[in-house]
Amino acid sequence: MTDCIFCKIINGEFNTEFVYENEYVVVFKDIHPKAPVHLLVVPKVHVESLNELEDKNLMGELLMAVKAVTKKIGLNAYKLHVNTGKAAGQEVMHLHIHILGNM
């Protein structure tokens, strides 16, 4: 999707530093953090929201990326947040998981 900010980040158009990356997802810092640690876990394929995600393997990859990145940075306690739909506060219409925590 050409007008999706997360697709542009994934494609390297903004020089965003990835905290973690694998074949399926990227993880980067939120530009408007709501906690001392605020990361976004974003699938590399464009999926608008959790309601549109049909790929069970990708669902697992998203959560495994959460586990891998929190272990990597030493974050043992954290909250996950997923907004689904504009009415629920989803600002970027590309599925993403917020990791919120304190170091």
C-alpha positions in Angstrom: 0.0 0.0 0.0 1.7 3.2 -1.2 0.2 5.7 1.2 0.6 3.7 4.4 3.2 5.2 6.8 4.1 1.8 8.2 4.6 0.3 4.8 7.0 3.3 4.0 8.9 2.7 7.2 9.2 -1.0 6.4 10.5 -0.2 2.9 13.2 2.1 4.3 11.8 5.4 3.2 12.3 7.1 6.6 15.6 5.6 7.9 13.7 4.3 10.9 16.0 2.3 13.3 14.6 -1.1 13.9 15.0 -2.5 17.4 14.2 -5.9 16.1 13.5 -7.4 12.7 12.9 -10.8 11.2 11.4 -12.1 8.0 7.9 -11.3 9.1 7.9 -8.2 11.4 9.8 -5.1 12.3 9.9 -3.4 15.7 10.6 0.3 16.2 10.1 3.0 18.8 6.8 4.9 18.8 7.4 8.6 17.9 4.9 9.7 20.5 5.7 7.4 23.5 3.1 6.8 26.2 5.6 5.0 28.5 9.4 5.0 29.0 9.5 2.0 26.7 7.0 2.2 23.8 7.7 0.0 20.8 5.5 -0.9 17.8 5.5 -4.5 16.4 4.4 -4.3 12.8 4.0 -7.1 10.2 5.9 -6.5 7.0 2.8 -7.4 4.9 0.1 -4.8 4.9 -2.9 -6.0 7.0 -5.3 -3.2 8.0 -6.2 -4.5 11.5 -6.6 -7.5 13.6 -10.0 -8.0 12.1 -8.4 -8.6 8.7 -5.6 -10.9 9.9 -6.3 -14.5 8.7 -2.8 -15.9 8.7 -2.4 -17.9 11.9 1.4 -18.1 11.3 1.7 -14.4 11.2 -0.4 -14.1 14.4 2.2 -16.3 16.1 5.1 -14.4 14.5 3.8 -11.1 16.0 3.7 -12.5 19.5 7.0 -14.3 19.1 8.6 -11.0 18.0 7.2 -9.4 21.2 8.8 -12.1 23.2 12.1 -11.8 21.3 12.4 -8.0 21.5 11.4 -7.8 25.2 14.0 -10.4 26.0 16.6 -8.6 23.9 16.1 -5.3 25.7 15.7 -6.9 29.1 12.0 -5.8 29.6 10.4 -8.4 31.9 7.1 -6.7 32.7 5.1 -4.9 30.0 1.6 -4.3 28.5 0.5 -5.1 25.0 -2.1 -2.9 23.3 -3.8 -3.4 20.0 -6.3 -0.8 18.6 -8.7 -2.3 16.1 -10.6 0.3 14.0 -10.7 4.1 14.0 -13.4 4.1 16.6 -11.1 2.2 19.0 -8.3 4.7 18.4 -6.3 3.0 15.6 -4.6 5.9 13.9 -2.5 4.0 11.4 -4.5 1.5 9.4 -1.8 -1.1 9.4 -2.0 -3.8 12.2 0.5 -3.1 15.0 1.0 -4.1 18.6 2.1 -1.5 21.1 4.6 -2.8 23.8 4.5 -0.4 26.8 6.8 -0.8 29.8 9.3 0.7 32.2 13.0 -0.1 32.4 
